[in-house]
Amino acid sequence: MVSLSWRTAVTTATAAFASVASAQTWTACNPTKRTDCSPNTALGMAINVDFTQGAVNSFNPYGGTPSYSRTDGVSFTVAKSGDSPQLTSIFYIMFGRVEITMKAAPGAGIVSSVVLQSDDLDEIDFEWLGDDNTYVQTNFFFQGKTATYDRGQFNPAHNSQNQFIKYTIDWTSEKISWYVGGTLVRVLTVNDAGGQYPQSPMQVKFGAWSGGDSANPPGTIQWAHGPTDYSQGPFSMTVKSVMVSDYSTGKSYRYGDTSGTWQSIIAEGGKVNGNLGKAGTVTVTASAVAATNTGSAGGSVPVGGIGSASGDASGSNGGSGSTTHGSIPEGWVMKPDGKIVPVGAASAMMRPPQGLLVATSLVTVALAAFVGCLA
């Protein structure tokens, strides 16, 4: 049984994490503009979360309340203007892999998003537009710079609203690979990025929002293929599971200077790329045909993904972008299923029950006596 002090620690930690961020282009502290930003809580391991088993406290809800099902997992429903339900990790990864098994939400103007984003607004995305059941958009940003919108591509994702498909982002210091099912649909190398390569510690976020809402800028509504007609809803994105593997180790990640380069990141208690090569590999079953570049004709692609407006989010004083800090309370640990538990509880979960230990000892004694009699 979990003690009251443990429950209090979880409640306190959760409350600290749960400040609502309605727009996803804001950050409390941009490390490329300030030197007093808090370190990022490191995952430093791999977790595999099965949302059919319910919520886990390593992901916190914002912008609405996700609902859970024993058959489908967690759903993010947009029913009215302002709805943008999402889950955001309390941890960061410093290079790594994210695999998410999900169905995208239908509906013109409705956007389903999977976003990796850092405190200095580096970003890697998957985004699905609700009026298109055959493609997913892949995108990236560097330090929130959106002077041009030539980074996005539309990649094949057939029947994405009606079947669960596993989508994967594999991110290293050399390249980013996007997969749909077992198909490699896009690769971005450092050289391809032209000095705009995402390379700082990132949180994991996913959820649904209305890019076609009338309150959004015209460019965002156009990009989302809006406007959104809420009378045709509600519209739901569903996630069955998510696997997150951090390619680095340590307790936290800290920016060593204001450059935002991966070489400047300090893994406290560990090493950047310390898990690289130890987390398995992505199985590739095919390579997709050439993707369609979104260019500028498709409207403004919003940086920050879930529920954000378009525009340059780099800011001038370190107060732009969107990140929400959390931390693992002292004396608590992350389990492989994504649950954060007290150290003692984690140890207990890995030991057989005391009664079984006693029973095993008695059986061992009895067998020894029996063997002695035979001798």
N, C-alpha and C positions, 0 to 999 in steps of 0.2 A: 504493500500500500504506500502510495506517495505521501510524504509528510506535508503538513501545512506550509512549512518553510519552503519546500520545493515548489509547491503550487504557487506561493507568493512570488517566488523568483520568476516563474514562467509568466505569471500575470504582469509583473513589472516589466519584464523584457518585452512581452508582446505589446504592451501599451506604448513603450518607447518606439517600437517599430511602426505603429499604426497611424501615424499622422497622414491624413488623406492628401494625396497629390492628384488633383483633378486634371491638371495639364501635365503631360509627360515631357515637358521641355524646361525643367527647372532642377537645379541641384543646389544643395545647401552650401557646398564648398567646391569650387573648381580648382584642382591642384595645379593647373597650368597658370593660374592667376594669383594663387595664394600659397603660402608655405605653412599654414597652420591647420590644414585639413586633417581630419582623423584618419587613421589607417582603415583599410577595408578588411572586414572579416573574411578570412580565406576558407574555402571549402577544403582544399588540400587532400581530397580523396574522391571516390566515386560513390554516387548514391543512385538508387533506382526506386522511384516513387510510383506506387500503384494507387491511383486515385479512386479505384472501385472500393478500396478499403477505407476511404474517407480522407479527411484533411490531415496535413502534417504541419508542424509548427516551424519548419524551415522555409515555408512560403507563406507570406501574409497577403490578405485581400485588400484591395483598394478600389475606389471608384464604383463600388457596388458589392453585392453579396453573391459569390458563386454558390451553386447548389451541387449536391453530391448524390450519386446513384451507384448502387451495387453492381449495376450492369454496364453503365457507360462511363463512369468516372465523374469528373467535375465539369459543370456547364457554366458558361458565361453568357448571360442573356441580356440583350439590348431590347427594351420594350418602349422606352420613351426618351425624349431629348435629355442629354446629360448622362445617360447610362454608359459606363465604360468599365465594367467589372474586369478585374485582372488579378493574378497572383504574381508576387514579386519575391524573389529569394532574399533571405537576410544575408546570404553569403555572396562572395565574388569568386570568379575563377580567373586565373592568369594563364591564358591559353587553355584549350580544352575541347571537349565534345559535348554537345547537347543533342539528345534524341527524344523527340516528342511524338507520340502516337495520338492522332486527333482527327476530328471532322471540322471543316471550316463552316462558318455561319453563312446562310443564304441571305439575299435581300440587297437590292440596289442601294448603294451608299454605305452598306455595312462592311466593316473591315475586321478580319481576324488577324491577330499579330502574334509573332514570337520574336522577341527582341532581346539581344544581348547589348547592354549599355554600361558605359563606365562613367565615373565622376567627371572626367574631362570631355565627355560626350562622344567618345568613340562608340561605334554602333555597328551591329550586324543583324540583319533582319530576314525573316520570312513574313510576307503579308499576302492575304487572300482577299480579293474583292468579291463581295457577295453576289454580284450579278454575273459572275463568270465561274463556272464549275469545272473548268479545264486547265487553268493556269494558276501559278503562284508567283508573286513578285519576290525577287531576291535583291537585297540592297545593302549598302554599307556607307558609313560616314566616318570622318576623322575630325575629332575635336569640335563637332557641331557645325562644321563649315558646310554651307549649302549654297554657295555662289552658283554652282552649276548642278543640274539634275540629270547627269548622264551616267550615273552609277547603277541605276536600277535596270533589271532585266525581268521579262516575263518568261517563266520556265514551265514546261508541261507538268500538270498535276491533275490527271483525268479523274473526274467524279469525286472531287475532294470534299464535297458537301454531303455525300451519301455513304461513304465508307471510311473506316479508320485506316489512315496511312501513316507510316512512320517517316518523319522528316528529320534530317540530321544536318547540323552545322559542325564541321570539324575545323578548328581554328588553331593554327600554330604560328610561330614567328616567321614562317616562310610563305604560308598560303592559307586561304580559306576555301573550304570545299562545301558545297551545298548538295544534299541528296534528297530525292523524293523516292520513298521506298528504297529499293536497292539501286536506283539509277543516279549516277552522278550527273547533275544538271548544270553545274557551274563551278569553275575554279578561278579564284583571284589570287595572283601572286603579288609579292611585295613590289616587284617591278611594274606589274600591271596597274597598281594603284597610284602610281605617279606621285609618291610622297604623301598619299592620303590613306595609308594603311592603318586599320584599327589595331592597337597594340597595348592597351592598358587594361587593368583588372575590370572585369565586367560582372554585373548582376544579370540574372535570368528573369525575364518577364514574359507573360503571355496572357491574352485576353481578347475581348471584342469591344468595338466602339463604333460610333457612327461618324464616319468621315463625311457623309452626305448631309449632316445636320445643318440647318439653315444658319446656325450661329457660327459656323466655320468660315474661313476665308474662301472666296470663290475658287481659288486654285486647288484647295484641298477638296472641295465638293466635286470639282471636275475630275480630279485624280481618282476619287473614290467611286466615280460613276453614279453620283447622286443626282437629285436630292433623295433623301430617305423618306419613304412613306411609312410612318409608324403604324398606320392602320392595317398594314399587311403583316405585321409582326405578331408575337415577339420573334426575335432572331437569336439563335443560340449557336455558339461554338462549343464543342465538347472535346475534352482531353482525357484520354484513358490513362496514360502514364507518361512519365518523363524520366530520362536518365541523364545525369549530369556528371561528367568526369573532368576534374581539374588536373591539368597537365603539370601544375606546380605544387609545391608543398609548403607547409608553414602554418602559423597561426593567423597571420595577417599580412596584407600587402600595403606597402608604403611608397609614395612617390619620393624618390631621392632628390629631385630637382623639379623645375617647372617645365621641362621639355615634353613630358608625356611619352617619351620613347620607352620601349620595353626594357632596354638595357639600363634605364634609370630606376626601374622598379625594384624595391628591396623586399624579399620574402623573409619576414621576421620569423625565425625558428625553422626555416626551411630553405628551399632553393627554387628559383624560377626554372621551369622545365624539369624539376626534380622527379616528376611522374611521367615524363614523356617516354613513350615506348612501353609503359607498364600497364596501360589501360585498355589493351586490346586494339583491334583495328576495325574499320568499317568494311563490311562486305559489299563489294560493288558487283551488281549483276548486269549492269548495262551503262552505256553513256548516252545522254540525250542528244538530240539534234540541236543545231545552233539556236540560241535563244533570241528573243526579240528584245532589243534595247528600248527602254521606256523613253529615253531622251527627254525633251522638254514638251513634246506635243501632248503628253498625257496629263498635264497639269502639275502642280507642285506636290512633290512627294514629301510628306512631313517628316522631319527628323524627330526621333523620340518615339515613333510608332504609336502606341496605344493612347488614344484620346488627345493627341497633340495638334497644335496648329503649325502651319508652315512658317518658314522664315529662318534667318540665320540665328542659331541658338548658341553661338559661341559666347555671347555676352561680353561685357566690358569690365565687370568687377567680380567675377567668380560666382555670381548669383543667378546663373541661367542653367538650362539643361534640366534633367530629371533623374535624380537618384534618391533613394530612401535608405538610410543606414540602419543596420541592426547589428547585433552581436550575439554570440553564444555566451550565456551567463557563466561566470566563473564556477568551475566544478561540474559543468555539464559537457556532454559530448554529442557529436552527430553520429547517428547510426546509419548503416547502409541503406535503410528504407526511407531515409530523409527525416526521421523523427529525432528531435533533440531531447535528451533525457539526462538525469543526474548520473554522475560517474558510477555510483553504486548500483543504480538500476541497470545500467548497461552491462556491468559485470555480472549481475544476477541473471540477466537474460541469456548470457552465454554459458551459464553453469546449469547442470541438471538440478531439479528440485531437491531440497535437502532430504526429503523422504526417500527419493530414488537412490541417493547416495547411501543412506542407511541400509535400505533394502539390498543394494548391491554388495555392501560390506558383509551383511549377514549371509548372503548366498555364497560369497567367497569363503567365509569361515566354514560354512557347512560343507562345501565341496572339499575343502582342505581336510576336514575331519574324515569325510567319506573316503578320500584317497588314502588317508593314513590307515584307516581300518583295512582297506584292501591290501595294503603293503604288509 
